[in-house]
C-alpha cells in the first residue's frame, strides 16, 4: 500500500488516493476476506478493475502485459475487482507503482472513467481456484459423434455458401410491405 502514486497530480490527490487505498483494504478484508499486504507480492488486487465496473479483460490485459507478458488475470462476475498474478515480485511492484490511480477513460460500454487502485495480496481466495470436479449428474461421452457427422451438422447450420448465394441475392431485391408501404430492401 505504500507504493508511490504516479497518477496523482498534487499532494492533495496523493492523499486522496492513499485514503481510498486504506478504505479499500478494510472493505476487502471485511466483506470478501481478502488480506492486503504492505510488502510487495506477485499477486495484485486491482480494485475498480472488475467486470462489475464494465472493465474488460482486454483493458486489464493491455495495461499489465506492458510490465509482464506472462501475467495471469482472474476476473469474477459481479465483482468490482480482479486479480493479476505476475511472474515475479519486481514486475508486480513496477506495475503497482505505475498503475495505482490510473484512470481508464469512458468508452462505448462504460459511461464514466474508472480509477484503478492496486493492492498487494498474499493469496487468491480459494473460491477462485479452478475446479476439476464435474457438476453433479454430468456424464462425459468422449467421441460421441464422428468428424463426418459434425461436418454435416455444421453444413446444416451454416449452409453451403455456393447454394445459398443465389437465394440471398433474390432476397436482397425483394419488396417488403410495412403498414401499407412498399419499398425495395
N, C-alpha and C positions, 0 to 999 in steps of 0.2 A: 504494500500500500504506500510505501514511502518513495516510489519511483517518481522521477521528475515528470512534470506535466508540460509537454511541448505545445499543446494546443490551447493553453490559457494565455490570453493576450496581456493580462495585467496581474498584479498581486491579488487584487480582489477576485479575479477569475480563477486564479490558482487556489485561493482559499475556498471558493465555491465548489470546485471540483473535489478538493480534499474532504469537505463536509459531506458531499454526496457519496464519496467512497466509504466514509465511516458509516453513513446511514445504510448503504447497500450491504456492507459487511454484516451489520446487525440483522438486517432483513433476511439475508441469505441463510444466516445461522438459525434464526428463529423459525422461519416459515418452511425452509427447504432442507435444513440440517446440513448445510454446506459450510465447512470451516475454511475461511480465508487465511492466508499466511502472509506475514510481513517479509519473510525471506523468499527470494525467487525460487520457483519450481518450474518444472516442464509444462505443467497444466495451468491454463489461463481460463478464468471465467470471464466472459465478455457480457457485461450487463448492458441491457437495451439492444443487444445484438441477436435477439431471438426471433423466431417465427411470429410470435405474438405481436411484435412491433413492426411487422411487414418487412423485416430484413431478410434478404435471400441468402441462400448458401453461397451463391456466386459472389455476392458482395463481400461476405466474410472471407471467402477463399481468396479473392483478389487482394484483399488487404494483407492477409497473413502469409501468403505464399511469396510476398516480397522479401520476407525475412527467413522463411523456411519452406522449401519446396516439398518437404516430406511431412508437413503438419497434418494432423487428423482433426476434423471438425465434427462435433456432435451437436446437432440441433434437435430439440424436442418440440413436438407440437404443443401449443398453448403455453409456452414458456417465453418469458421476455429476455432470457439469457441463453447463451450457448457456451460450449467448451471448445478450446483449441489446445491440442496436445502437440507440443513442439519436440523436435528431435533431441535438443539439449537445453540446459538452463540458460546459457549465454544468449541463445537465439530468442528464447521466450522473454528474457529480460529486455533485450533490444526492442522487441515487438511491443511490450507493455510501455516502455519509455516513449516510443514514437506514436502509439495509438491511443494512449489514455487521454480522453477528452476529444477524440477525433469526431468530427461531425459528418455523418452521411447525409447528403443533400436529399431533398424531396424529389420524388420521381413519379413515374406512371402508376405504381402500386402503393406509394406512400405519400400522403399529402403534406407531411411536415418533416423537417430534418430530424435526425436521431443522433444524439450524442452517445458515443460508446465509452463505457467505463470498464477498465480492465483490472482484474484482481488475480493474484496467485492463489491457487488452491493445491492442497496436497494430494487429493484423490477425487476421482469422479464418483458420484453416488452409485451404489450397486444396481439401482434400477436402470441405469444406462448401459450396463454391460450387455453385450449381445447374448440372447438366449439360444441354446441349442435344442431346447425342448420344442416338440411339435404341439400345436393346440390339441386339446382332448378330442378324440374321435377322428382325427385326420389320418387317412390311410394314403400312403405314397405308393403309387404304382409306377415303377420305372419302365420306360419304353412302352407306354400304353398304346400308342399308335405308331405306325411306320412313317418314315420320311415321305414316302409317296402319298400316303393319305393326308399328311399335314400339308403337302403342296396342293392337293386337291381342295382342301378346306380354304387355304389362302386364296386360291384362284376363285372360289365361290364368293368369298368375302370381298376381295378387291377387284375381281373381274379380270378378264383378258383385255388389255388395253387396245389391241387391234380390232376386236369385235365391238367394244364399247364406243370407240371414237366416232363411228357412223351415227350411232344413237344419240350421242352427246351433241353432235353437230346439228341434228334435226331438232333437238330440244332447244338449242341456242336461239333459233329463229322462230320459235313458236309465238302465238298470240295468247295472252292471258287476260281474262276478264275479271276486273276487280270493281265491284259495285257499279256495274254498267259501263265501265270504261274499258276500251280495247286498245292496248298498247303493245308494241313488239317488245320482247325481252332482250 
